Amino acid sequence: MPFTPDYHVTEERRAYTLRAGQTGLLVVHGFMGSPISSHPMAEYLAARGITVHCPLLPGHGERPDKLYKVPRQAWIAEAEEGLANLRQWCDEIFLLGHSMGTVLCAHLALQNPDIRGMVMLAPLYVVPSKAIHLTAALRYVLPWFTAWQVKKLRPLVIERATDLYPDLNLEDPAVQAQLPALSRVPTSGIDEMRKMAVLGRRLWPKLTLPLLILQGGHDTAVKPGGDQAIYDAVASQDKRLHQYPQAGHELMRPKDPAHPQVWAEIDAFITQHSRKRAV
């Protein structure tokens, strides 16, 4: 059964399915992300005859404290469930992963050799900070990490908070007082993400399906160079890496200046490798 959160998640952050043609795209969001990131792009693709399904990964869709005690195996299981759901409506399938979601998609691709192709957006290769490796031990003695306490992380906290609560008034002292709580992340959750990066580095050399890797030049969430490292590591002969210098981590969202090109490039990749849509 698909994951059903036992905490409040607004409708736009829940799993969605846009049914169109027999060609399907499974979209898997990243760590601390949600389906809201891909929904506008999914509408664009559905208008072009592609059925799009995006599951909500357990522990996601709300404040990051919901990741407490959620194992990475739950994320893998939900990605597998999402693929099974998409198979109900489509007879050829592509995968699209964002950030940590690329590792989940790599797992699916290796388990399902009929997948036609895979798109990676801002793929996770290594964790962005060496300090994250400490969570392997810290998770057992220091259960929580408050990102607001790290000055260089405050812009990212504000971005995440305003994304979750668009009407947030950051000038309000009461709101400012809430930012530490809004940024509280379980160290176990961070460590599970670290382990996903390790898993990805084991999976990349095994991939042989057609691949499209898209990366923003202003991405502050993943470590620079990971896209090239993955491109070099994969065994696929049919692979392409495209970097957008002005794009950020959320390069498929309408707020990113590169999104029109990103959406069109994904549509063209699917068309090129589809048995049904090839021109």
Phi and psi in degrees as a GROMACS rama.xvg file:
@    title "Ramachandran Plot"
@    xaxis  label "Phi"
@    yaxis  label "Psi"
@TYPE xy
-60.8667  151.78  PRO-2
-62.9195  129.886  PHE-3
-119.407  111.819  THR-4
-65.8627  143.434  PRO-5
-97.2841  15.1378  ASP-6
-126.574  163.199  TYR-7
-69.744  129.119  HIS-8
-133.574  125.234  VAL-9
-64.6077  155.466  THR-10
-55.6457  -41.4027  GLU-11
-70.1708  -13.2642  GLU-12
-101.737  0.607917  ARG-13
-84.2067  167.744  ARG-14
-57.9992  148.923  ALA-15
-141.418  159.545  TYR-16
-137.726  127.216  THR-17
-114.339  105.33  LEU-18
-86.3699  131.88  ARG-19
-139.307  -99.4161  ALA-20
-97.4034  -168.581  GLY-21
-81.6395  -9.51765  GLN-22
-88.2454  125.729  THR-23
-117.749  149.316  GLY-24
-126.537  120.361  LEU-25
-93.0368  122.626  LEU-26
-106.546  129.645  VAL-27
-121.603  117.553  VAL-28
-76.8317  174.693  HIS-29
-98.711  -173.39  GLY-30
-64.8898  127.817  PHE-31
64.3485  18.2398  MET-32
-99.2616  -165.489  GLY-33
-165.272  170.755  SER-34
-61.1329  -15.0639  PRO-35
-60.173  -29.4045  ILE-36
-63.4022  -34.2917  SER-37
-103.754  -7.16178  SER-38
-60.8676  -46.0882  HIS-39
-60.3002  -40.0237  PRO-40
-64.1573  -38.7376  MET-41
-62.1296  -38.2619  ALA-42
-63.6238  -39.921  GLU-43
-60.5165  -46.1704  TYR-44
-71.657  -37.6604  LEU-45
-63.1471  -35.6721  ALA-46
-64.7393  -16.7329  ALA-47
-103.907  15.4476  ARG-48
91.2672  13.7593  GLY-49
-105.374  125.252  ILE-50
-77.487  130.621  THR-51
-123.524  131.39  VAL-52
-127.654  132.934  HIS-53
-131.409  111.401  CYS-54
-78.5457  162.4  PRO-55
-98.9438  121.662  LEU-56
-73.466  141.44  LEU-57
-54.0058  137.853  PRO-58
85.4437  -1.84273  GLY-59
-109.442  171.151  HIS-60
95.9164  -7.65805  GLY-61
-142.005  -156.904  GLU-62
-58.0618  148.766  ARG-63
-65.6175  -11.9509  PRO-64
-66.711  -15.5631  ASP-65
-69.8249  -10.2189  LYS-66
-78.4757  -4.06884  LEU-67
-59.1911  124.714  TYR-68
65.777  19.0596  LYS-69
-93.2097  117.663  VAL-70
-83.1722  156.588  PRO-71
-63.0439  -25.7351  ARG-72
-61.6445  -29.7137  GLN-73
-67.7652  -34.8644  ALA-74
-68.6062  -41.5719  TRP-75
-62.8179  -44.1896  ILE-76
-62.2347  -38.4489  ALA-77
-70.3705  -36.0141  GLU-78
-63.7903  -41.1789  ALA-79
-63.9578  -40.5215  GLU-80
-63.6843  -41.2105  GLU-81
-61.5231  -41.1431  GLY-82
-65.0469  -41.7024  LEU-83
-60.8629  -39.811  ALA-84
-64.4329  -43.473  ASN-85
-63.6377  -32.628  LEU-86
-63.7676  -20.5469  ARG-87
-64.3828  -28.6593  GLN-88
-113.168  -15.4812  TRP-89
-129.059  146.845  CYS-90
-110.473  3.7496  ASP-91
-144.111  140.861  GLU-92
-135.018  139.666  ILE-93
-116.354  160.527  PHE-94
-120.284  144.474  LEU-95
-136.559  121.172  LEU-96
-117.544  141.787  GLY-97
-113.032  125.77  HIS-98
55.5815  -119.756  SER-99
-61.4679  -25.6549  MET-100
-60.87  -21.1168  GLY-101
-67.1452  -32.8705  THR-102
-67.9972  -41.8758  VAL-103
-62.3649  -39.5491  LEU-104
-67.895  -36.7642  CYS-105
-61.0721  -41.5834  ALA-106
-58.8757  -46.1811  HIS-107
-64.1418  -41.6087  LEU-108
-61.8907  -38.9842  ALA-109
-74.158  -25.9755  LEU-110
-86.1062  -14.6603  GLN-111
-134.602  87.1174  ASN-112
-66.9125  -8.03605  PRO-113
-83.2069  -5.44227  ASP-114
-59.651  132.468  ILE-115
-80.0706  -28.1041  ARG-116
179.15  167.515  GLY-117
-140.539  136.372  MET-118
-109.511  132.965  VAL-119
-115.019  123.748  MET-120
-111.013  123.104  LEU-121
46.8373  57.3487  ALA-122
-65.6037  147.633  PRO-123
-85.5552  119.702  LEU-124
-111.443  -55.3425  TYR-125
-131.274  158.313  VAL-126
-67.0288  149.234  VAL-127
-70.392  -13.3067  PRO-128
-140.763  139.061  SER-129
-63.007  -26.7156  LYS-130
-61.6693  -26.2398  ALA-131
-62.4163  -27.6306  ILE-132
-63.2925  -22.9315  HIS-133
-68.0855  -19.2681  LEU-134
-65.7676  -18.3773  THR-135
-58.1747  -33.8  ALA-136
-101.276  -37.6655  ALA-137
-63.0457  -28.3004  LEU-138
-58.7952  -21.5583  ARG-139
-93.4198  -12.6581  TYR-140
-124.732  -21.3484  VAL-141
-133.599  88.4947  LEU-142
-68.5355  -18.894  PRO-143
-128.741  144.343  TRP-144
-124.326  128.819  PHE-145
-104.626  104.545  THR-146
-62.0313  -28.9962  ALA-147
-62.39  -23.3066  TRP-148
-73.5457  -14.8233  GLN-149
-100.687  112.644  VAL-150
-56.5631  -41.3509  LYS-151
-71.1953  -14.1861  LYS-152
-91.8143  -8.05747  LEU-153
-61.5583  -39.9409  ARG-154
-58.8037  -38.6567  PRO-155
-67.1832  -39.2742  LEU-156
-61.197  -44.9785  VAL-157
-62.5511  -41.7809  ILE-158
-61.412  -44.6601  GLU-159
-67.3728  -40.4438  ARG-160
-66.136  -43.0543  ALA-161
-73.1857  -24.9743  THR-162
-70.2218  -39.373  ASP-163
-73.5733  -38.3035  LEU-164
-127.369  85.3141  TYR-165
-58.6042  -25.9145  PRO-166
-90.7668  10.7577  ASP-167
-64.0567  128.76  LEU-168
-97.401  101.47  ASN-169
-73.0068  -9.59433  LEU-170
-83.8998  -12.8203  GLU-171
-78.1408  121.363  ASP-172
-56.5501  -33.3183  PRO-173
-65.8957  -38.0725  ALA-174
-67.8258  -43.5649  VAL-175
-58.7312  -36.4927  GLN-176
-68.0873  -21.3994  ALA-177
-85.9727  -16.5451  GLN-178
-59.4952  -38.6569  LEU-179
-58.4871  -43.1786  PRO-180
-67.0242  -37.3479  ALA-181
-64.5818  -26.7604  LEU-182
-99.7808  9.6826  SER-183
-75.1087  120.8  ARG-184
-122.293  135.17  VAL-185
-68.8202  132.457  PRO-186
-62.2332  -27.648  THR-187
-64.0555  -38.2491  SER-188
-65.1812  -41.7509  GLY-189
-63.0887  -39.8643  ILE-190
-68.0255  -35.4502  ASP-191
-64.5027  -37.2121  GLU-192
-64.4581  -40.71  MET-193
-59.2055  -42.4302  ARG-194
-66.1677  -31.2668  LYS-195
-65.4183  -38.0827  MET-196
-62.645  -40.5673  ALA-197
-62.3316  -43.5673  VAL-198
-59.9484  -43.9429  LEU-199
-57.2175  -41.7496  GLY-200
-67.0751  -20.6478  ARG-201
-81.3156  -28.9832  ARG-202
-86.6886  -34.1611  LEU-203
-52.904  -45.3931  TRP-204
-66.0059  -13.4844  PRO-205
-90.5386  -10.3373  LYS-206
-75.9943  133.032  LEU-207
-127.011  -5.82362  THR-208
-78.1782  163.927  LEU-209
-58.3986  136.98  PRO-210
-132.02  141.46  LEU-211
-126.001  120.555  LEU-212
-113.499  122.541  ILE-213
-120.635  133.045  LEU-214
-140.013  137.933  GLN-215
-90.1652  143.085  GLY-216
-76.7937  -15.6146  GLY-217
-112.975  34.0948  HIS-218
-80.4038  117.21  ASP-219
-99.8452  -2.0608  THR-220
-96.6293  -23.9903  ALA-221
-119.331  152.797  VAL-222
-71.3611  133.155  LYS-223
-57.0885  144.084  PRO-224
94.1482  -10.6907  GLY-225
-64.1352  -36.5153  GLY-226
-61.4579  -44.4793  ASP-227
-67.3627  -38.8852  GLN-228
-62.0448  -41.3808  ALA-229
-67.8571  -42.8218  ILE-230
-56.9307  -43.2773  TYR-231
-70.4863  -29.8654  ASP-232
-81.1315  -35.3357  ALA-233
-66.6351  149.665  VAL-234
-87.2717  -5.41185  ALA-235
-59.1345  137.06  SER-236
-85.4721  -31.7717  GLN-237
-96.9261  92.6776  ASP-238
-145.93  149.032  LYS-239
-143.956  138.509  ARG-240
-118.94  125.099  LEU-241
-127.337  124.532  HIS-242
-107.491  134.45  GLN-243
-108.073  104.281  TYR-244
-57.1193  -33.6475  PRO-245
-92.1608  -3.85625  GLN-246
-85.4275  156.049  ALA-247
-106.178  -155.66  GLY-248
-70.8362  -38.1726  HIS-249
-93.359  57.0585  GLU-250
-71.8072  -7.06453  LEU-251
-96.0464  -4.94295  MET-252
-85.3034  147.477  ARG-253
-56.5481  -24.9559  PRO-254
-73.4324  -15.1964  LYS-255
-86.6975  132.677  ASP-256
-62.766  -21.1112  PRO-257
-86.6235  -5.70371  ALA-258
-59.2081  -36.266  HIS-259
-61.0482  -40.4637  PRO-260
-70.5666  -38.098  GLN-261
-62.8279  -48.3012  VAL-262
-60.1709  -45.5963  TRP-263
-64.7634  -37.571  ALA-264
-68.4566  -37.1837  GLU-265
-65.9323  -44.1986  ILE-266
-60.1011  -43.5299  ASP-267
-65.3474  -38.2061  ALA-268
-63.0475  -45.7626  PHE-269
-63.2899  -44.3434  ILE-270
-59.7392  -42.9377  THR-271
-64.0094  -35.0493  GLN-272
-105.578  3.57495  HIS-273
-86.6113  140.523  SER-274
-73.1678  -24.962  ARG-275
-97.5525  -26.2386  LYS-276
-112.447  -0.30906  ARG-277
-59.7685  140.677  ALA-278
